[in-house]
């Protein structure tokens, strides 16, 4: 085998002008984007299933728009949930990552920073994703003025006090 025949274990990186750190950063961002999109799609499919609606269709502009909105909303929830758990220095670092000049995807940049900095990032990601899905899919109003109007809070308090 000649030297030019040996391409290494990762043939996809040959010809990539970025350094190793840059490639890792890009792959991390891609992984986060994929995880958010997959979670958004699962949420969209389950929501439609529960309402007796058809599964999303990739040929439908309305479905693609709904998918993008669902994914953005989940990403916004993740940002809010993580932000609430961070100390002041971590929040400042998150905000700096999200406001870098030229950053086209600030929320993804923030999540990538958190993935690098928090050892349990993916466990937290999954917990926040699941909590968001429960909130979106739970049909019963439990709080807010509409819940009070419909008796959601009263019924929950009454059943809790009877036991």
C-alpha positions as semicolon CSV with decimal commas, in nm:
position;residue;x (nm);y (nm);z (nm)
1;X;0,000;0,000;0,000
2;X;0,144;0,335;-0,097
3;X;0,119;0,651;0,110
4;X;-0,133;0,809;-0,126
5;X;-0,359;0,501;-0,099
6;X;-0,386;0,546;0,277
7;X;-0,666;0,788;0,346
8;X;-0,711;0,728;0,720
9;X;-1,017;0,622;0,911
10;X;-1,215;0,937;0,833
11;X;-1,216;0,986;0,460
12;X;-1,477;1,262;0,485
13;X;-1,227;1,500;0,644
14;X;-0,978;1,496;0,357
15;X;-0,988;1,817;0,164
16;X;-1,165;1,994;0,451
17;X;-0,962;2,310;0,515
18;X;-1,094;2,348;0,871
19;X;-0,887;2,238;1,165
20;X;-0,991;1,957;1,396
21;X;-1,147;2,189;1,654
22;X;-1,352;2,367;1,389
23;X;-1,476;2,035;1,248
24;X;-1,572;1,916;1,596
25;X;-1,758;2,242;1,664
26;X;-1,946;2,212;1,335
27;X;-2,037;1,850;1,402
28;X;-2,162;1,939;1,749
29;X;-2,383;2,213;1,607
30;X;-2,513;1,972;1,342
31;X;-2,589;1,711;1,609
32;X;-2,782;1,964;1,818
33;X;-2,974;2,086;1,512
34;X;-3,061;1,726;1,421
35;X;-3,173;1,648;1,777
36;X;-3,396;1,957;1,787
37;X;-3,544;1,880;1,445
38;X;-3,605;1,514;1,533
39;X;-3,773;1,612;1,860
40;X;-3,980;1,876;1,679
41;X;-4,090;1,624;1,419
42;X;-4,183;1,368;1,685
43;X;-4,383;1,633;1,868
44;X;-4,558;1,741;1,551
45;X;-4,645;1,382;1,453
46;X;-4,773;1,294;1,800
47;X;-4,975;1,614;1,825
48;X;-5,139;1,543;1,492
49;X;-5,201;1,180;1,583
50;X;-5,377;1,282;1,904
51;X;-5,597;1,526;1,714
52;X;-5,676;1,275;1,440
53;X;-5,488;1,470;1,175
54;X;-5,273;1,329;0,897
55;X;-4,899;1,293;0,943
56;X;-4,687;1,578;0,806
57;X;-4,617;1,573;0,435
58;X;-4,280;1,694;0,309
59;X;-4,446;1,820;-0,009
60;X;-4,671;2,054;0,189
61;X;-4,539;2,408;0,237
62;X;-4,776;2,451;0,533
63;X;-4,642;2,135;0,698
64;X;-4,282;2,243;0,641
65;X;-4,364;2,582;0,795
66;X;-4,532;2,416;1,094
67;X;-4,229;2,189;1,136
68;X;-3,992;2,487;1,132
69;X;-4,208;2,672;1,385
70;X;-4,231;2,366;1,611
71;X;-3,854;2,319;1,602
72;X;-3,791;2,690;1,671
73;X;-4,034;2,687;1,962
74;X;-3,861;2,382;2,111
75;X;-3,523;2,548;2,069
76;X;-3,656;2,858;2,244
77;X;-3,788;2,643;2,529
78;X;-3,450;2,469;2,562
79;X;-3,277;2,805;2,581
80;X;-3,515;2,930;2,849
81;X;-3,496;2,608;3,052
82;X;-3,116;2,590;3,045
83;X;-3,081;2,963;3,114
84;X;-3,287;2,924;3,433
85;X;-3,046;2,655;3,562
86;X;-2,721;2,840;3,499
87;X;-2,521;3,052;3,737
88;X;-2,443;3,415;3,649
89;X;-2,110;3,338;3,477
90;X;-2,264;3,059;3,269
91;X;-2,558;3,281;3,168
92;X;-2,315;3,554;3,059
93;X;-2,115;3,302;2,852
94;X;-2,437;3,175;2,693
95;X;-2,547;3,525;2,604
96;X;-2,202;3,603;2,455
97;X;-2,217;3,287;2,242
98;X;-2,562;3,381;2,116
99;X;-2,464;3,737;2,025
100;X;-2,139;3,676;1,839
101;X;-2,111;3,903;1,534
102;X;-2,217;3,720;1,219
103;X;-2,386;3,434;1,408
104;X;-2,673;3,313;1,192
105;X;-2,813;3,061;1,439
106;X;-2,774;3,218;1,784
107;X;-2,979;2,961;1,974
108;X;-2,783;2,673;1,820
109;X;-2,459;2,854;1,907
110;X;-2,577;2,882;2,267
111;X;-2,672;2,516;2,282
112;X;-2,334;2,418;2,136
113;X;-2,162;2,617;2,409
114;X;-2,372;2,443;2,674
115;X;-2,298;2,102;2,522
116;X;-1,926;2,175;2,551
117;X;-1,948;2,318;2,902
118;X;-2,206;2,103;3,081
119;X;-2,105;1,740;3,138
120;X;-2,471;1,635;3,161
121;X;-2,592;1,848;2,870
122;X;-2,758;1,567;2,675
123;X;-2,939;1,433;2,982
124;X;-3,069;1,783;3,055
125;X;-3,157;1,832;2,689
126;X;-3,366;1,517;2,698
127;X;-3,537;1,613;3,026
128;X;-3,623;1,961;2,894
129;X;-3,739;1,818;2,561
130;X;-3,966;1,567;2,737
131;X;-4,110;1,834;2,968
132;X;-4,184;2,056;2,668
133;X;-4,352;1,769;2,484
134;X;-4,570;1,692;2,788
135;X;-4,671;2,057;2,809
136;X;-4,758;2,072;2,440
137;X;-4,942;1,742;2,432
138;X;-5,134;1,769;2,762
139;X;-5,491;1,858;2,664
140;X;-5,606;1,960;3,011
141;X;-5,582;2,326;3,108
142;X;-5,429;2,341;3,454
143;X;-5,325;2,697;3,502
144;X;-5,384;3,047;3,385
145;X;-5,710;3,231;3,353
146;X;-5,854;2,984;3,102
147;X;-5,784;2,694;3,339
148;X;-5,951;2,878;3,625
149;X;-6,242;2,968;3,401
150;X;-6,287;2,606;3,302
151;X;-6,235;2,479;3,656
152;X;-5,895;2,317;3,599
153;X;-5,722;2,472;3,901
154;X;-6,026;2,440;4,126
155;X;-6,077;2,074;4,042
156;X;-5,708;1,996;4,095
157;X;-5,706;2,179;4,433
158;X;-6,030;2,015;4,542
159;X;-5,915;1,662;4,457
160;X;-5,581;1,731;4,629
161;X;-5,747;1,850;4,948
162;X;-5,991;1,560;4,968
163;X;-5,713;1,300;5,008
